[in-house]
Amino acid sequence: MSTLGGGFTVGKAFPLYLEGTLGYSRYDPIFLASDGQITRPVPTKWNTLSVTGGVGWDFPITDDLVFRPIVNFSYGRVASDSSVASSYIELETGDDFEFLKSGNLDVYGLGGALMLDYELHKDEYEIDTELRYTNITLKSFSNAPESVQGSTVAQSLSLWMRWRAPTGFTALKKPVRYVIEAARTGYIGDMRGALGFDYLNSVGIGLELDSSHYDIIVTRTRLILRYQFGDNIEGTSLGFAISF
């Protein structure tokens, strides 16, 4: 699974907030086909593509804290490339797995989010914290089989924190910073348990280079290794980020 995304506020004089994410994943579940006597694993493969975007506005509460309502939209497609596997399952079990016959499912979403964003930047350290509630209604609209069509409300409540401070080393004529991250996302309503877990935690550590001394568009570059864990689930990811 890979994602590419970002978000920014245009400026304090015009606090328009924009965000967007492009994601791709290839999912390889295994179904068990049985005729009542013999059970065989049948591999299938699904590809997913998702695009999300958001437009918001920052309302300052203090110099370091803003309230940010956001209007969100999304589009997603799930496509199967397992026509051979579906034919085998039907032959062995008599069940009709129409969606697996190179089918696809398209989904759109409309909704919004409410965010509290706290940013405190000093020479000694920097703190970024975001508390966010998201509510997006998702609905299918393709000609996929009726068995996989429908709608749901995706809700989540997340808390994300980042600490950055100088390591004591310098590069590019600026301090090299270490970065520590922590996050927790809880899934609410229809999403609770839909993915097999109710919450997901994340911790990360990395380094950040500051290139703002030079006249280039990229001001900072970060590399962060993260570990995610929750109910019966765990994994790792590597994140690469730049600031402008």
Accessible surface in RSA format (square Angstrom, percent):
REM  Atomic radii and reference values for relative SASA: ProtOr
REM  Chains: A
REM  Algorithm: Lee & Richards
REM  Probe-radius: 1.40
REM  Slices: 20
REM RES _ NUM      All-atoms   Total-Side   Main-Chain    Non-polar    All polar
REM                ABS   REL    ABS   REL    ABS   REL    ABS   REL    ABS   REL
RES MET A   1   192.66  99.8 120.16  79.5  72.50 172.6  87.88  74.7 104.78 138.8
RES SER A   2    78.70  66.5  70.91  94.6   7.79  17.9  40.39  86.0  38.31  53.7
RES THR A   3    94.22  67.0  61.22  62.1  33.00  78.7  30.51  41.0  63.71  96.3
RES LEU A   4   136.22  75.9 131.31  93.9   4.91  12.3 132.91  93.3   3.31   8.9
RES GLY A   5    51.80  63.9   0.00   N/A  51.80  63.9  15.21  41.7  36.59  81.9
RES GLY A   6    51.54  63.6   0.00   N/A  51.54  63.6  40.90 112.2  10.64  23.8
RES GLY A   7    44.05  54.3   0.00   N/A  44.05  54.3   5.63  15.5  38.41  86.0
RES PHE A   8   116.55  58.3 109.34  67.7   7.21  18.8 116.55  70.7   0.00   0.0
RES THR A   9    46.35  33.0  24.82  25.2  21.53  51.3  21.90  29.4  24.45  37.0
RES VAL A  10    79.04  52.0  49.21  44.6  29.83  71.9  51.80  45.0  27.24  73.9
RES GLY A  11    28.31  34.9   0.00   N/A  28.31  34.9  28.31  77.7   0.00   0.0
RES LYS A  12   195.75  95.5 166.14 101.9  29.61  70.5 122.49 110.2  73.26  78.0
RES ALA A  13   110.40 101.5  67.52 104.2  42.87  97.5  79.59 112.1  30.80  81.6
RES PHE A  14   106.22  53.1 105.55  65.4   0.67   1.7 105.69  64.1   0.53   1.5
RES PRO A  15    20.46  14.9  20.46  18.7   0.00   0.0  20.46  16.9   0.00   0.0
RES LEU A  16    41.75  23.3  41.75  29.9   0.00   0.0  41.75  29.3   0.00   0.0
RES TYR A  17    20.04   9.4  20.04  11.4   0.00   0.0   6.33   4.8  13.71  16.9
RES LEU A  18    59.91  33.4  59.52  42.6   0.39   1.0  59.62  41.9   0.29   0.8
RES GLU A  19    34.09  19.6  21.61  16.4  12.48  29.7  16.07  31.1  18.02  14.7
RES GLY A  20    27.95  34.5   0.00   N/A  27.95  34.5  22.67  62.2   5.28  11.8
RES THR A  21    57.20  40.7  50.78  51.5   6.42  15.3  28.68  38.5  28.52  43.1
RES LEU A  22    87.15  48.5  84.29  60.3   2.86   7.2  84.29  59.2   2.86   7.7
RES GLY A  23     6.86   8.5   0.00   N/A   6.86   8.5   6.50  17.8   0.36   0.8
RES TYR A  24   108.15  50.5 104.99  59.7   3.17   8.2  88.59  66.6  19.57  24.1
RES SER A  25    25.40  21.5  24.73  33.0   0.67   1.5  13.30  28.3  12.10  17.0
RES ARG A  26   113.89  47.8  85.17  43.4  28.72  68.4  45.28  61.9  68.61  41.6
RES TYR A  27   119.08  55.6 116.43  66.2   2.65   6.9  79.91  60.0  39.17  48.3
RES ASP A  28    79.24  55.5  56.93  56.7  22.32  52.8  22.96  54.0  56.28  56.1
RES PRO A  29    22.68  16.5  14.69  13.4   7.99  29.0  22.68  18.7   0.00   0.0
RES ILE A  30   112.27  63.9  82.72  61.6  29.55  71.2  82.83  59.6  29.44  79.9
RES PHE A  31    65.17  32.6  62.48  38.7   2.69   7.0  65.17  39.5   0.00   0.0
RES LEU A  32   126.93  70.7  94.99  68.0  31.94  80.3  95.05  66.8  31.88  85.8
RES ALA A  33     5.26   4.8   0.68   1.0   4.58  10.4   3.34   4.7   1.92   5.1
RES SER A  34    45.05  38.1  30.61  40.9  14.44  33.3  23.76  50.6  21.29  29.8
RES ASP A  35    74.80  52.4  40.92  40.7  33.88  80.1  23.69  55.7  51.12  51.0
RES GLY A  36    72.10  88.9   0.00   N/A  72.10  88.9  36.90 101.3  35.20  78.8
RES GLN A  37   169.24  94.6 129.70  94.8  39.54  94.2  42.15  89.7 127.09  96.4
RES ILE A  38    90.10  51.3  86.54  64.5   3.56   8.6  89.34  64.3   0.76   2.1
RES THR A  39    77.04  54.8  51.59  52.3  25.45  60.7  29.95  40.2  47.10  71.2
RES ARG A  40    94.12  39.5  93.92  47.9   0.20   0.5  32.11  43.9  62.01  37.6
RES PRO A  41    88.27  64.3  75.13  68.5  13.14  47.8  75.13  62.0  13.14  81.7
RES VAL A  42     6.84   4.5   6.46   5.8   0.38   0.9   6.84   5.9   0.00   0.0
RES PRO A  43    80.02  58.3  74.59  68.0   5.43  19.7  74.65  61.6   5.37  33.4
RES THR A  44     1.82   1.3   0.00   0.0   1.82   4.3   1.82   2.4   0.00   0.0
RES LYS A  45    77.03  37.6  77.01  47.3   0.01   0.0  41.46  37.3  35.56  37.9
RES TRP A  46    55.91  22.4  55.91  27.1   0.00   0.0  55.91  29.8   0.00   0.0
RES ASN A  47    33.78  23.3  32.40  31.3   1.38   3.3  16.22  39.0  17.56  17.0
RES THR A  48    38.54  27.4  37.48  38.0   1.06   2.5  30.76  41.3   7.78  11.8
RES LEU A  49    78.90  43.9  76.67  54.8   2.23   5.6  77.05  54.1   1.84   5.0
RES SER A  50    49.66  42.0  48.83  65.2   0.83   1.9  27.71  59.0  21.95  30.8
RES VAL A  51    60.35  39.7  59.70  54.0   0.65   1.6  59.74  51.9   0.61   1.7
RES THR A  52    51.02  36.3  48.02  48.7   2.99   7.1  39.08  52.5  11.94  18.0
RES GLY A  53     6.12   7.5   0.00   N/A   6.12   7.5   6.07  16.7   0.04   0.1
RES GLY A  54     3.06   3.8   0.00   N/A   3.06   3.8   0.00   0.0   3.06   6.9
RES VAL A  55    70.87  46.6  67.90  61.5   2.97   7.2  67.90  59.0   2.97   8.1
RES GLY A  56     6.68   8.2   0.00   N/A   6.68   8.2   5.96  16.4   0.72   1.6
RES TRP A  57    91.33  36.6  91.05  44.1   0.28   0.6  76.15  40.6  15.18  24.6
RES ASP A  58    10.48   7.3   9.34   9.3   1.14   2.7   3.00   7.1   7.49   7.5
RES PHE A  59   101.09  50.6 101.07  62.6   0.02   0.1 101.09  61.3   0.00   0.0
RES PRO A  60   105.44  76.8  80.52  73.4  24.92  90.6  80.58  66.5  24.86 154.5
RES ILE A  61    98.66  56.1  66.93  49.9  31.74  76.5  71.69  51.6  26.98  73.2
RES THR A  62    77.74  55.3  63.10  64.0  14.64  34.9  70.41  94.6   7.33  11.1
RES ASP A  63   138.90  97.3 111.47 111.0  27.42  64.8  33.38  78.6 105.52 105.2
RES ASP A  64    50.89  35.6  45.70  45.5   5.19  12.3   3.42   8.1  47.47  47.3
RES LEU A  65    44.17  24.6  44.17  31.6   0.00   0.0  44.17  31.0   0.00   0.0
RES VAL A  66    28.87  19.0  28.87  26.1   0.00   0.0  28.87  25.1   0.00   0.0
RES PHE A  67    72.64  36.3  72.64  45.0   0.00   0.0  72.64  44.0   0.00   0.0
RES ARG A  68    11.37   4.8  11.37   5.8   0.00   0.0   0.00   0.0  11.37   6.9
RES PRO A  69    42.08  30.7  38.95  35.5   3.13  11.4  39.29  32.4   2.79  17.3
RES ILE A  70     7.22   4.1   0.00   0.0   7.22  17.4   0.87   0.6   6.35  17.2
RES VAL A  71   104.53  68.8 103.62  93.8   0.91   2.2 103.66  90.1   0.88   2.4
RES ASN A  72     7.45   5.1   7.16   6.9   0.29   0.7   1.07   2.6   6.38   6.2
RES PHE A  73   102.48  51.3 101.91  63.1   0.57   1.5 101.91  61.8   0.57   1.6
RES SER A  74    17.06  14.4  11.10  14.8   5.96  13.7   9.80  20.9   7.25  10.2
RES TYR A  75    81.08  37.9  78.15  44.5   2.94   7.6  64.75  48.7  16.34  20.1
RES GLY A  76    17.24  21.3   0.00   N/A  17.24  21.3  15.46  42.4   1.78   4.0
RES ARG A  77    94.33  39.6  93.01  47.4   1.32   3.1  23.96  32.8  70.37  42.6
RES VAL A  78    40.21  26.5  40.21  36.4   0.00   0.0  40.21  34.9   0.00   0.0
RES ALA A  79    29.12  26.8  29.12  44.9   0.00   0.0  29.12  41.0   0.00   0.0
RES SER A  80     6.65   5.6   0.00   0.0   6.65  15.3   0.39   0.8   6.26   8.8
RES ASP A  81    74.12  51.9  47.40  47.2  26.73  63.2  33.41  78.6  40.71  40.6
RES SER A  82     9.75   8.2   4.44   5.9   5.30  12.2   6.89  14.7   2.86   4.0
RES SER A  83    47.80  40.4  47.05  62.8   0.75   1.7  21.83  46.5  25.97  36.4
RES VAL A  84   126.25  83.1 122.13 110.6   4.12   9.9 124.98 108.6   1.27   3.4
RES ALA A  85    12.68  11.7   7.28  11.2   5.40  12.3  11.31  15.9   1.37   3.6
RES SER A  86     0.00   0.0   0.00   0.0   0.00   0.0   0.00   0.0   0.00   0.0
RES SER A  87    64.41  54.4  57.24  76.4   7.17  16.5  35.04  74.6  29.38  41.2
RES TYR A  88    67.10  31.3  62.59  35.6   4.51  11.7  65.12  48.9   1.98   2.4
RES ILE A  89     4.08   2.3   4.08   3.0   0.00   0.0   4.08   2.9   0.00   0.0
RES GLU A  90    45.11  25.9  38.35  29.0   6.76  16.1  13.14  25.4  31.97  26.1
RES LEU A  91   147.87  82.4 118.55  84.8  29.32  73.7 125.27  88.0  22.60  60.8
RES GLU A  92    48.99  28.1  35.35  26.7  13.64  32.5   4.41   8.5  44.58  36.4
RES THR A  93    45.89  32.6  14.54  14.7  31.35  74.7  20.63  27.7  25.26  38.2
RES GLY A  94    66.32  81.8   0.00   N/A  66.32  81.8  33.04  90.7  33.28  74.5
RES ASP A  95    79.01  55.3  75.19  74.8   3.82   9.0  15.90  37.4  63.11  62.9
RES ASP A  96   103.89  72.8  72.30  72.0  31.59  74.7  37.62  88.5  66.27  66.1
RES PHE A  97    63.07  31.6  57.58  35.7   5.49  14.3  63.07  38.2   0.00   0.0
RES GLU A  98    93.40  53.6  88.18  66.7   5.22  12.4  23.06  44.6  70.34  57.4
RES PHE A  99    24.39  12.2  22.63  14.0   1.76   4.6  22.79  13.8   1.60   4.6
RES LEU A 100     4.93   2.7   4.93   3.5   0.00   0.0   4.93   3.5   0.00   0.0
RES LYS A 101    96.33  47.0  80.23  49.2  16.10  38.3  42.28  38.1  54.05  57.6
RES SER A 102    68.96  58.3  47.90  63.9  21.06  48.5  32.14  68.4  36.81  51.6
RES GLY A 103    16.09  19.8   0.00   N/A  16.09  19.8  15.64  42.9   0.45   1.0
RES ASN A 104    49.69  34.3  45.46  43.9   4.23  10.2   1.29   3.1  48.40  46.8
RES LEU A 105    25.56  14.2  25.53  18.3   0.03   0.1  25.53  17.9   0.03   0.1
RES ASP A 106     8.80   6.2   8.80   8.8   0.00   0.0   1.68   4.0   7.11   7.1
RES VAL A 107    33.16  21.8  32.86  29.7   0.31   0.7  32.86  28.5   0.31   0.8
RES TYR A 108    89.42  41.7  89.22  50.8   0.20   0.5  59.02  44.4  30.40  37.5
RES GLY A 109     0.33   0.4   0.00   N/A   0.33   0.4   0.00   0.0   0.33   0.7
RES LEU A 110   112.10  62.4 106.89  76.5   5.21  13.1 107.01  75.2   5.09  13.7
RES GLY A 111    29.32  36.2   0.00   N/A  29.32  36.2  21.18  58.1   8.14  18.2
RES GLY A 112    19.24  23.7   0.00   N/A  19.24  23.7  14.72  40.4   4.51  10.1
RES ALA A 113     5.55   5.1   0.00   0.0   5.55  12.6   2.05   2.9   3.50   9.3
RES LEU A 114    91.10  50.7  88.21  63.1   2.90   7.3  88.38  62.1   2.73   7.3
RES MET A 115     5.00   2.6   2.91   1.9   2.09   5.0   4.34   3.7   0.66   0.9
RES LEU A 116    69.43  38.7  66.53  47.6   2.91   7.3  66.58  46.8   2.85   7.7
RES ASP A 117     5.91   4.1   4.65   4.6   1.27   3.0   0.32   0.8   5.59   5.6
RES TYR A 118    75.65  35.3  75.52  43.0   0.13   0.3  53.12  39.9  22.53  27.8
RES GLU A 119    78.97  45.3  72.68  55.0   6.29  15.0  16.30  31.5  62.66  51.2
RES LEU A 120    34.55  19.2  34.42  24.6   0.13   0.3  34.55  24.3   0.00   0.0
RES HIS A 121   100.23  54.8  70.30  48.9  29.93  76.6  46.98  48.4  53.25  62.0
RES LYS A 122   103.02  50.3  87.62  53.8  15.40  36.7  51.29  46.2  51.73  55.1
RES ASP A 123   133.98  93.8 114.16 113.6  19.82  46.9  35.26  83.0  98.72  98.5
RES GLU A 124   117.56  67.5 103.49  78.3  14.07  33.5  61.30 118.6  56.26  45.9
RES TYR A 125    57.55  26.9  56.74  32.3   0.82   2.1  34.12  25.6  23.43  28.9
RES GLU A 126     7.89   4.5   7.04   5.3   0.85   2.0   1.49   2.9   6.40   5.2
RES ILE A 127    46.68  26.6  46.68  34.8   0.00   0.0  46.68  33.6   0.00   0.0
RES ASP A 128    12.70   8.9  12.51  12.4   0.19   0.5   5.20  12.2   7.50   7.5
RES THR A 129    32.37  23.0  31.97  32.4   0.41   1.0  24.68  33.2   7.69  11.6
RES GLU A 130    51.25  29.4  50.00  37.8   1.25   3.0   2.48   4.8  48.77  39.8
RES LEU A 131    75.57  42.1  73.25  52.4   2.32   5.8  73.25  51.4   2.32   6.2
RES ARG A 132    46.08  19.3  44.87  22.9   1.21   2.9  18.78  25.7  27.30  16.5
RES TYR A 133    72.91  34.0  71.61  40.7   1.30   3.4  59.84  45.0  13.07  16.1
RES THR A 134    23.45  16.7  23.45  23.8   0.00   0.0  17.51  23.5   5.94   9.0
RES ASN A 135    50.01  34.5  48.40  46.8   1.61   3.9  13.38  32.2  36.62  35.4
RES ILE A 136    23.38  13.3  23.36  17.4   0.02   0.1  23.38  16.8   0.00   0.0
RES THR A 137    66.07  47.0  63.82  64.7   2.25   5.4  42.93  57.7  23.14  35.0
RES LEU A 138    47.45  26.4  46.99  33.6   0.45   1.1  47.18  33.1   0.27   0.7
RES LYS A 139   101.67  49.6 101.04  62.0   0.63   1.5  60.06  54.1  41.61  44.3
RES SER A 140    12.64  10.7   4.82   6.4   7.82  18.0   2.18   4.7  10.45  14.6
RES PHE A 141   107.75  53.9  77.68  48.1  30.06  78.2  85.92  52.1  21.83  62.5
RES SER A 142    18.89  16.0   4.47   6.0  14.41  33.2  12.17  25.9   6.72   9.4
RES ASN A 143   158.96 109.6 125.36 121.1  33.60  80.9  37.49  90.2 121.47 117.4
RES ALA A 144     9.33   8.6   0.00   0.0   9.33  21.2   3.69   5.2   5.64  14.9
RES PRO A 145    20.42  14.9  12.37  11.3   8.05  29.3  20.16  16.6   0.26   1.6
RES GLU A 146   156.78  90.0 141.49 107.0  15.29  36.4  55.41 107.2 101.37  82.8
RES SER A 147   104.35  88.2  59.70  79.7  44.65 102.9  58.53 124.6  45.82  64.2
RES VAL A 148    53.05  34.9  33.88  30.7  19.17  46.2  40.54  35.2  12.52  33.9
RES GLN A 149    72.31  40.4  49.06  35.9  23.26  55.4  11.58  24.6  60.74  46.1
RES GLY A 150    42.86  52.9   0.00   N/A  42.86  52.9  37.34 102.5   5.53  12.4
RES SER A 151    76.73  64.8  41.15  54.9  35.59  82.0   9.65  20.5  67.08  94.0
RES THR A 152    47.06  33.5  42.38  43.0   4.69  11.2  40.56  54.5   6.51   9.8
RES VAL A 153    47.37  31.2  47.37  42.9   0.00   0.0  47.37  41.2   0.00   0.0
RES ALA A 154    21.36  19.6  19.89  30.7   1.47   3.3  20.46  28.8   0.90   2.4
RES GLN A 155    36.31  20.3  35.07  25.6   1.24   2.9   0.65   1.4  35.66  27.0
RES SER A 156    24.08  20.3  23.96  32.0   0.12   0.3   7.20  15.3  16.88  23.7
RES LEU A 157    87.18  48.6  82.76  59.2   4.42  11.1  82.76  58.1   4.42  11.9
RES SER A 158    29.23  24.7  27.09  36.2   2.14   4.9  13.78  29.3  15.45  21.6
RES LEU A 159    68.66  38.2  67.64  48.4   1.02   2.6  67.65  47.5   1.01   2.7
RES TRP A 160    61.80  24.8  61.57  29.8   0.23   0.5  52.85  28.2   8.94  14.5
RES MET A 161    82.67  42.8  81.96  54.2   0.71   1.7  49.16  41.8  33.52  44.4
RES ARG A 162    31.77  13.3  28.02  14.3   3.74   8.9   2.27   3.1  29.49  17.9
RES TRP A 163    94.42  37.9  93.90  45.4   0.53   1.2  90.88  48.5   3.55   5.8
RES ARG A 164    15.69   6.6  15.46   7.9   0.23   0.5   0.01   0.0  15.68   9.5
RES ALA A 165     7.95   7.3   7.69  11.9   0.25   0.6   7.95  11.2   0.00   0.0
RES PRO A 166    50.53  36.8  34.51  31.5  16.03  58.3  34.51  28.5  16.03  99.6
RES THR A 167    47.02  33.4  16.47  16.7  30.55  72.8  22.41  30.1  24.61  37.2
RES GLY A 168    71.86  88.6   0.00   N/A  71.86  88.6  39.90 109.5  31.96  71.6
RES PHE A 169   147.97  74.0 144.25  89.3   3.72   9.7 147.41  89.4   0.56   1.6
RES THR A 170   103.95  73.9  77.40  78.5  26.56  63.3  44.35  59.6  59.60  90.1
RES ALA A 171    36.52  33.6  26.78  41.3   9.74  22.2  35.89  50.5   0.64   1.7
RES LEU A 172    81.20  45.2  68.41  48.9  12.79  32.2  72.12  50.7   9.07  24.4
RES LYS A 173   147.03  71.7 112.67  69.1  34.36  81.8  76.76  69.1  70.27  74.8
RES LYS A 174    69.37  33.8  67.97  41.7   1.40   3.3  13.46  12.1  55.91  59.6
RES PRO A 175    47.91  34.9  47.62  43.4   0.29   1.1  47.62  39.3   0.29   1.8
RES VAL A 176    18.36  12.1  18.36  16.6   0.00   0.0  18.36  16.0   0.00   0.0
RES ARG A 177    27.30  11.5  27.30  13.9   0.00   0.0   0.08   0.1  27.21  16.5
RES TYR A 178    72.51  33.9  72.51  41.3   0.00   0.0  45.85  34.5  26.65  32.9
RES VAL A 179     0.09   0.1   0.07   0.1   0.02   0.1   0.07   0.1   0.02   0.1
RES ILE A 180    81.79  46.5  80.02  59.6   1.76   4.2  80.09  57.7   1.70   4.6
RES GLU A 181     9.39   5.4   6.64   5.0   2.75   6.5   4.40   8.5   4.99   4.1
RES ALA A 182    34.32  31.6  32.90  50.8   1.42   3.2  33.96  47.8   0.37   1.0
RES ALA A 183    28.51  26.2  20.40  31.5   8.11  18.5  22.98  32.4   5.53  14.7
RES ARG A 184   120.82  50.7 117.77  60.0   3.04   7.2  49.61  67.8  71.21  43.2
RES THR A 185    31.67  22.5  31.65  32.1   0.03   0.1  11.53  15.5  20.14  30.5
RES GLY A 186    21.82  26.9   0.00   N/A  21.82  26.9  19.92  54.7   1.90   4.3
RES TYR A 187    33.38  15.6  32.55  18.5   0.83   2.2  13.28  10.0  20.10  24.8
RES ILE A 188    67.27  38.3  66.03  49.2   1.24   3.0  67.27  48.4   0.00   0.0
RES GLY A 189    43.69  53.9   0.00   N/A  43.69  53.9  29.75  81.6  13.94  31.2
RES ASP A 190    83.73  58.7  61.71  61.4  22.02  52.1  18.38  43.3  65.35  65.2
RES MET A 191    36.34  18.8  36.10  23.9   0.24   0.6  24.62  20.9  11.72  15.5
RES ARG A 192   149.17  62.6 128.18  65.3  20.99  50.0  38.37  52.4 110.80  67.1
RES GLY A 193    38.11  47.0   0.00   N/A  38.11  47.0  19.98  54.8  18.14  40.6
RES ALA A 194    69.78  64.2  27.15  41.9  42.63  97.0  39.79  56.0  29.99  79.4
RES LEU A 195    97.56  54.3  72.00  51.5  25.56  64.2  77.72  54.6  19.83  53.4
RES GLY A 196    56.51  69.7   0.00   N/A  56.51  69.7  35.33  97.0  21.17  47.4
RES PHE A 197    20.77  10.4  17.18  10.6   3.59   9.3  20.69  12.5   0.08   0.2
RES ASP A 198    39.38  27.6  38.46  38.3   0.92   2.2   4.48  10.5  34.90  34.8
RES TYR A 199    59.69  27.9  59.69  34.0   0.00   0.0  27.46  20.6  32.23  39.7
RES LEU A 200    45.59  25.4  42.74  30.6   2.85   7.2  42.74  30.0   2.85   7.7
RES ASN A 201    20.40  14.1  20.36  19.7   0.04   0.1   7.48  18.0  12.92  12.5
RES SER A 202    20.25  17.1  18.90  25.2   1.35   3.1  13.56  28.9   6.68   9.4
RES VAL A 203    71.53  47.1  69.96  63.3   1.57   3.8  70.22  61.0   1.32   3.6
RES GLY A 204     7.97   9.8   0.00   N/A   7.97   9.8   4.39  12.0   3.58   8.0
RES ILE A 205   111.12  63.2 108.57  80.9   2.55   6.1 108.62  78.2   2.50   6.8
RES GLY A 206    12.80  15.8   0.00   N/A  12.80  15.8  11.50  31.5   1.30   2.9
RES LEU A 207   101.35  56.4  98.25  70.3   3.10   7.8  98.49  69.2   2.86   7.7
RES GLU A 208     0.30   0.2   0.00   0.0   0.30   0.7   0.30   0.6   0.00   0.0
RES LEU A 209    74.94  41.7  74.30  53.2   0.64   1.6  74.33  52.2   0.62   1.7
RES ASP A 210     7.33   5.1   6.60   6.6   0.73   1.7   0.00   0.0   7.33   7.3
RES SER A 211     9.84   8.3   9.76  13.0   0.08   0.2   9.12  19.4   0.73   1.0
RES SER A 212    56.89  48.1  31.89  42.6  25.00  57.6  26.80  57.1  30.09  42.2
RES HIS A 213    95.20  52.0  67.79  47.1  27.41  70.1  44.57  45.9  50.63  58.9
RES TYR A 214    91.15  42.6  81.91  46.6   9.24  24.0  68.65  51.6  22.50  27.7
RES ASP A 215   155.41 108.9 120.12 119.6  35.28  83.4  44.83 105.5 110.58 110.3
RES ILE A 216    99.31  56.5  77.81  58.0  21.50  51.8  85.73  61.7  13.58  36.9
RES ILE A 217   132.72  75.5 115.15  85.8  17.58  42.4 124.48  89.6   8.24  22.4
RES VAL A 218    34.41  22.6  34.30  31.0   0.11   0.3  34.30  29.8   0.11   0.3
RES THR A 219    43.73  31.1  43.73  44.3   0.00   0.0  37.83  50.8   5.90   8.9
RES ARG A 220    42.11  17.7  42.11  21.5   0.00   0.0   8.00  10.9  34.12  20.7
RES THR A 221    39.49  28.1  37.19  37.7   2.30   5.5  23.71  31.9  15.78  23.8
RES ARG A 222    17.81   7.5  17.19   8.8   0.62   1.5   0.69   0.9  17.12  10.4
RES LEU A 223    92.47  51.5  88.52  63.3   3.95   9.9  88.55  62.2   3.92  10.5
RES ILE A 224     3.43   2.0   3.16   2.4   0.27   0.7   3.43   2.5   0.00   0.0
RES LEU A 225   102.95  57.3  98.39  70.4   4.56  11.5  98.39  69.1   4.56  12.3
RES ARG A 226    56.18  23.6  55.30  28.2   0.88   2.1  13.48  18.4  42.71  25.9
RES TYR A 227    87.88  41.0  87.25  49.6   0.63   1.7  69.04  51.9  18.84  23.2
RES GLN A 228    38.16  21.3  38.16  27.9   0.00   0.0  17.19  36.6  20.97  15.9
RES PHE A 229    72.41  36.2  72.41  44.8   0.00   0.0  72.41  43.9   0.00   0.0
RES GLY A 230    17.24  21.3   0.00   N/A  17.24  21.3   1.68   4.6  15.56  34.8
RES ASP A 231    54.97  38.5  48.81  48.6   6.16  14.6  17.47  41.1  37.50  37.4
RES ASN A 232   157.81 108.8 108.25 104.6  49.56 119.3  41.97 101.0 115.84 112.0
RES ILE A 233    68.52  39.0  56.71  42.3  11.81  28.5  62.73  45.2   5.79  15.7
RES GLU A 234   124.56  71.5  98.57  74.6  25.98  61.9  33.77  65.3  90.79  74.1
RES GLY A 235    31.16  38.4   0.00   N/A  31.16  38.4  30.58  83.9   0.59   1.3
RES THR A 236   101.52  72.2  72.20  73.2  29.32  69.9  39.53  53.1  61.98  93.7
RES SER A 237    45.82  38.7  36.36  48.5   9.46  21.8  42.77  91.1   3.04   4.3
RES LEU A 238   124.97  69.6  91.47  65.4  33.50  84.2  91.56  64.3  33.41  89.9
RES GLY A 239    17.14  21.1   0.00   N/A  17.14  21.1  16.43  45.1   0.71   1.6
RES PHE A 240   143.62  71.9 112.04  69.4  31.58  82.2 112.04  67.9  31.58  90.4
RES ALA A 241    36.57  33.6  31.15  48.1   5.42  12.3  36.54  51.5   0.03   0.1
RES ILE A 242    72.66  41.3  53.56  39.9  19.10  46.0  53.56  38.6  19.10  51.8
RES SER A 243    32.97  27.9  28.34  37.8   4.63  10.7  21.43  45.6  11.53  16.2
RES PHE A 244   149.07  74.6  97.09  60.1  51.98 135.2 108.88  66.0  40.18 115.0
END  Absolute sums over single chains surface
CHAIN  1 A    14850.4      12034.1       2816.3       9627.0       5223.3
END  Absolute sums over all chains
TOTAL         14850.4      12034.1       2816.3       9627.0       5223.3
